[in-house]
Amino acid sequence: MSKATKYLLVSLPTSISPSNDRDEALTALRSAVSTDYGTTYPFSIPAFKIGTLDALVQQADDLAKLDGACEGVVGKVSDSLRSILDGDEEKIAQQKTVND
């Protein structure tokens, strides 16, 4: 029977190396894990934008306003389509289809 492949994602602070360098921390990890037990690979995580709570609340409010506006526009387009096609539901369904 073959062994199932296992993956382990490890997050370590760069302070495990004296210089606080990411590459040096990875080298320290690689020296601690022998190749018999696995192979280590770097896994890059993008830097996140850090903002204030006020900015987050403002963005949530803006999103709610945009959502309402978009919903209103879609409703008006639907009403216009219904009046142009004289309420024929089959034709309306054909016109609502986007990209098949």
C-alpha positions as CSV (number, residue, x, y, z in Angstrom):
1,M,0.0,0.0,0.0
2,S,1.3,3.4,-0.8
3,K,1.3,6.2,1.7
4,A,-1.1,9.1,1.2
5,T,0.5,12.4,0.5
6,K,0.2,14.9,3.4
7,Y,0.7,18.6,3.2
8,L,1.4,20.9,6.1
9,L,1.2,24.6,5.9
10,V,3.4,26.3,8.5
11,S,3.5,30.0,9.4
12,L,6.6,31.1,11.2
13,P,7.7,34.5,12.3
14,T,10.8,35.8,10.7
15,S,12.3,36.3,14.2
16,I,13.4,32.6,14.1
17,S,16.5,34.0,12.3
18,P,18.8,36.6,13.8
19,S,18.4,39.0,10.9
20,N,14.6,38.7,10.7
21,D,15.0,38.0,7.0
22,R,12.3,35.8,5.3
23,D,14.9,33.9,3.2
24,E,17.1,33.2,6.3
25,A,14.0,32.0,8.2
26,L,13.2,29.6,5.4
27,T,16.7,28.3,5.4
28,A,16.5,27.7,9.1
29,L,13.3,25.8,8.6
30,R,14.8,23.7,5.8
31,S,17.8,22.8,8.0
32,A,15.4,21.6,10.8
33,V,13.3,19.4,8.5
34,S,15.2,16.6,6.9
35,T,14.4,15.5,3.3
36,D,13.2,12.2,4.6
37,Y,10.2,13.9,6.2
38,G,9.4,16.4,3.5
39,T,10.3,19.3,1.3
40,T,9.8,22.9,2.2
41,Y,8.6,25.5,-0.2
42,P,8.0,29.2,0.3
43,F,4.4,30.4,0.2
44,S,4.1,34.1,-0.5
45,I,1.2,35.9,1.1
46,P,0.4,39.4,-0.3
47,A,0.6,42.4,2.0
48,F,-2.9,43.4,3.1
49,K,-4.0,47.0,3.1
50,I,-4.4,48.2,6.6
51,G,-7.0,50.9,7.2
52,T,-9.1,52.3,9.9
53,L,-12.5,51.1,11.1
54,D,-14.0,54.4,9.9
55,A,-12.8,53.7,6.4
56,L,-14.3,50.2,6.5
57,V,-17.6,51.5,7.7
58,Q,-17.6,54.1,5.0
59,Q,-16.9,51.5,2.3
60,A,-19.7,49.3,3.7
61,D,-22.1,52.3,3.4
62,D,-20.9,53.1,-0.1
63,L,-21.4,49.5,-1.1
64,A,-25.0,49.5,0.3
65,K,-25.8,52.6,-1.8
66,L,-24.3,51.1,-4.9
67,D,-26.2,47.9,-4.4
68,G,-29.5,49.8,-4.1
69,A,-28.7,51.9,-7.2
70,C,-27.8,48.8,-9.3
71,E,-31.0,47.0,-8.1
72,G,-33.0,50.1,-9.2
73,V,-31.4,50.2,-12.6
74,V,-32.0,46.5,-13.2
75,G,-35.6,46.9,-12.1
76,K,-36.2,49.8,-14.6
77,V,-34.6,47.8,-17.4
78,S,-36.8,44.9,-16.6
79,D,-39.9,47.1,-16.6
80,S,-38.9,48.7,-19.9
81,L,-38.3,45.3,-21.5
82,R,-41.7,44.1,-20.3
83,S,-43.4,47.1,-21.8
84,I,-41.5,46.9,-25.1
85,L,-42.3,43.2,-25.5
86,D,-46.0,43.7,-24.5
87,G,-45.6,41.3,-21.5
88,D,-44.7,38.3,-23.6
89,E,-42.8,36.2,-21.0
90,E,-41.2,33.9,-23.6
91,K,-39.6,36.8,-25.4
92,I,-38.7,38.5,-22.2
93,A,-36.9,35.3,-21.0
94,Q,-35.0,35.2,-24.3
95,Q,-33.8,38.8,-23.9
96,K,-32.7,38.3,-20.3
97,T,-30.2,35.6,-21.3
98,V,-26.6,36.8,-21.2
99,N,-23.7,34.8,-22.7
100,D,-25.9,31.7,-23.3
